[in-house]
Amino acid sequence: MKILFISRAYPPVTGGIENQNYALSVWLKKFADVTTIANRHGKKALFLFFPYVTIRVLFTASRYDVILLGDGVLASVGFIIKRFYPRKTIVSVIHGLDLTFPSNLYQKLWVRHFIPSLDGLIAVSRETREIALKKNITDTKITVIPNGVDPKSLQNDYARSDLEKLLGRNLSETHVLLTAGRLAKRKGVEWFIRNVLPTLPESVFYVISGTGPEEKNIRSAIRETHTENRTKMLGRVSDADRNLLLNTVDLFVQSNIPIPGDLEGFGIAVIEATACGRPVVASDLEGLKDAVCQNESGILVEAGNAPAFQDVIIDLITNTEKRQSLGKRALAYTEAHYHWNIIARLYVEALEQFIKK
C-alpha cells in the first residue's frame, strides 16, 4: 500500500499530536510504502504549509492509494483534494480537540463540512468517537485505534540515585509522584495541588514536568498551599531526563478535570509511564478511560473527587508490594495492547478497509 501521510504538527516541536504523528510515520513504514509531508516549524508556519501541501498533493495524489491526515485540522486540505480526486481515499486521525475547538468558524467549516467530507476517520479513543457521532458524523466512517508507544525507547536501567541528582534532594523515605506533559488547565495539576497534595503524607513529593499556559496558576497554587518543599516544577526536560523520571518515580498521576471545549483525546503520557512499569492514578474521564485499564495498568478515580485520589494514592504508596505488582501488570498490558508494532498494523488494516469502501 502506498500511503501519503500529511502532518501539520511534527517534531522538533513537542506535544501530544506531534509525538503521535512522528511515531505513526515511523512505524507505518514497517508495513507500507509511506511518504511523509510534515510541517516542522510549528504554528507560525501553518499559513505557508497549508497552501504548499495542497498544491503539492494536487500534483502527486495519483501516486498513492490513500492519503492519511495527521489530525482533523488538515481536513480542509482533504476537502480540496476530494474536489479534484473524488475517488481518492482520504482518511484523517482525529484526536478530540480537532472536533471540539470552540470557534464558531471552525465548527461551521471544519466540523460540519470538511471533516465529514473525508472517507474515513481514525479516532484515538472511544470518547473521541462518541464526540464525532454527536457532531453527526456518519458512524461507518469512524474506527477507533488508540495511540501507541515504543517501550524500548523509554526504558533504561536508572537508579533512584539518578533521580536524586535530577531533583537535587535526598529521597530516602520519600514517595515521588509525577505528572508530565503540556500544562493545560484540563490536566488538573493546579486542582491536585490545592485539593489533594496537602492531604497526603509529608513523605510525598510531587514533580511536575512540562510547560504550558497553566504554569503561573500552578506556581500560585504551590505558594498558596505552602507546598514549596513538597513540589518541584522542572519545566521542559530532555528525552533522557523524561525517561529517567518515568523509570524511577513511584506513581504517575494524571488528575484531569472537565473543561468545556477542551478534552483529553487519549493520554500519551499515561502509556509512556506504564511502558516503564509505573502504576498510574488517573481521572476516569474522556480518553483516559482508554489509556488506563482499571486495576490492570492503573487505577481510574472519579474526576474532581479529592478524597478518592487521596485514598488511592495513600494505599499505593504505603503498600509497596501492591504498587510494584500493579506496575508490572501495567507494563505487560501496555506491551500487549499499545505497542506501536501492534497499532501500526491496525492502521494499515483500517486504511485497507476504507479503500475497499
Secondary structure, DSSP 4 states (H G I P E B T S, - for coil): -EEEEEESS-TTS-SHHHHHHHHHHHHHTTTSEEEEEE--S-GGGHHHHHHHHHHHHHHHGGG-SEEEESSGGGHHHHHHHHHH-TTSEEEEEE-SHHHH---HHHIIIIIIIITTTSSEEEESSHHHHHHHHHTT--GGGEEE----B-GGGT-----HHHHHHHHTS--TT-EEEEEES---GGG-HHHHHHHTGGGS-TTEEEEEE---TTHHHHHHHHHHTT-GGGEEEEES--HHHHHHHHHH-SEEEE----BTTB--SS-HHHHHHHTTT--EEEES-TTHHHH--BTTTEEEE-TT-HHHHHHHHHHHHH-HHHHHHHHHHHHHHHHHHTBHHHHHHHHHHHHHHHHH-
